[in-house]
Amino acid sequence: MTTQTKETTTDNFSSFELVDENNYFLWSLYDRSGNENNDEITKDGFVKWTSLIQKRKISIKEYLEMYPSVSLVTTKTALKLQQKHYEKKYNAYKPYVITESKYNEMLNVLPPEEWLKTDLVPWVDFIESFKLSECVAGNLYDYYVILILANKKRCFRVTLPSGTSQEEIAKICTKHFLKLEGVRK
């Protein structure tokens, strides 16, 4: 079966196999060089953030010419690559133990965002977390966490993308908590 590509008003997609106006949402632009020239694609086939910054519509083809190290990849692949990049460059997804006084100090530095307390995460006794409003880079923020597990309390700082669910924060911190306690999973 041969996939036909169409010429659109945005780009000639003959060189972008399987990409057309019906599935732009499945694709992203990712810079594998580490320069962070990553971008999303709008539903009408333009580069989202660069178009907004430059106040004109930038086509995918034009963007790839501007940044030769950028690849057209599935959004799912872009997210995985972005997570690996964040882990390497910003130590993201790695919880660091802090004191409770440091937790309270950071709580009072700026008004907290995404401040949540719950005992509804089934495998922990209690979790409280908040995000600092100042970003580390891109969409990365420092989250501060109090976690009580088996009646033991630990406080953490972990760098994560904005909007990370409290359940995901609990998973990341629980794994580190158990490691510190000598429990292997």
N, C-alpha and C positions, 0 to 999 in steps of 0.2 A: 504494500500500500504506500503510495507516494503522498507526502504532505505538501499541499500547495500553499504558498504564501501569497499574500496580497500586497499590492502597493497601496499605502494609505497616505493621507495628507501629512502624517507625522514623519514617517520614515519608510524607506523601501526595506522591507524585512526579508528580502531574499537571502541575506547573509545571516539572519537570525531564525534558524530552523525552529518551528513550532511556536513562534511568538507572533501574536496578532492582537487586534483590538478586543478580542473576546477573552483574552487571558493575561492582560498586562499585570493584574494583581498577583499573579503567581511568580513574578520576576522582580529582581532587584539588581542593583549595580554594586559590585563589591571590589574594593581595591586590595588585591592580594599582596601588594608591596609593603603594606603597613602604614601607608601615608594617610589613611582614613578618608580617601575620596569616595566614600560610600554614599549611595542615594537610593531613594525609592522611585517607583514609577507610578505616575498618576493613572487614573482609569481611562484617560484619553491619550495615554502613551507618551507623556513628557516626563522629564526628570523633575521630581517634586521640589526638593529643597533648593537646589541650584537655580531653578527657574524663579522661585520666590525671591532669592537673594539678588539675582541679576535683573529682576523685574521684566523678564521676557521668557517666553517658552523655549526651553532647551530640549532638543530632540535626543533620543537615546544615541543615535548615530553621532551627533555632534559631541555629546558628552564623552563617548568612547574615543573620539578623536582628540578631545581636550586632555584626557587622562588615559594614555595607552596602557597603563598597568591595571586598569579596571576591566572586570569581566562581567558579562551578563550571566547571572546565576539564579537558581530558584530562590525564592524568599526564604524557604526552609534552610537551604544551604548557607545563605548569607547570614542568617541568625546563628547557625552553628559556628561559622568562621568568625563572626563578630565576638561570640562568647570566648573562643580560644584566644583571640587577640586581646580582649579585655583581661583575661586571666594572666596572660604573659606580661602585658605592658603596665597594667594597673593593679595587679594582684587581686583582681575581682574574684568573687565567689569563694574567697578564702577568709574564714572568720579569724579574728585576732582577739584574744582574751584581753579585757580591760577591767579596771576596778569599778565597783558600783559608784564610787565618788566621781570617776571620769564620766560614767554614763549620765549621772545627774548634772555634772558640769556642762556636758554637750546638750542636754535637754534644755538648759537655760541660756545657751549662747544665742540662738535664733529661735523664733517660733518654730516648733517641730511641724513637719508635714507627715501625712500618713501615719499618725500616732494611733496605734491599736493595742488593746489589751484583750486577752481572751484566754479562756480555759477550754475552748472548743476544739483545739487541735488534739485529736485523740491520743497521741502517744506522749504528750508532754503534760505536766501538771499545770503549767502557766507559761505564757509568753507575752511580753510587752515589747513593742518595737516602734521606732520612729525613724524618719528620714530627715537628714539635714537639708535645708532648702538650697544650699550652695552646691552646684554640681562639681564633681571631680573632673570629668571630661565627657563630652558628648551627652549621652543619656545615663551616665553613671553617677551614683550618689552614695554617700556613706550612710549606712543604716546602723543604728545602735539597738542592741537587743538585750533584754533580761530573759533568761530561760531557766525554768525550774523543772528539773527532771529527777524523779526518785528522791524528792525532798532536798535536792542539792541545787544551789543557785550559781549560775555563771553569767557574766556579762560579756558581750562581744561587740566588736565593730566589724562590719563586713560591707564591702563595696559591691553594689548591685545595680542593675538597670532600674530606673524609676518605674514604679507601679508593680514591683515584684510582690506577689501575694504573701500574706503572713504565713500561710502554710508552706510555701517554698522557702521562706526565710527560716522557718522552724526546721525543715528538712536539712538545710545546709548547716545550721548551727547545732542541731542534734547530732549529726554525723561527727562533727568536730568535738562536741561535748563527750560523746562516747569514746572517741579516740583518746581524749585526755584522761578519761577514767580507766583506760586500759581495756575497753571492750571493743573487740573487732567485729565488724559487720560484713 
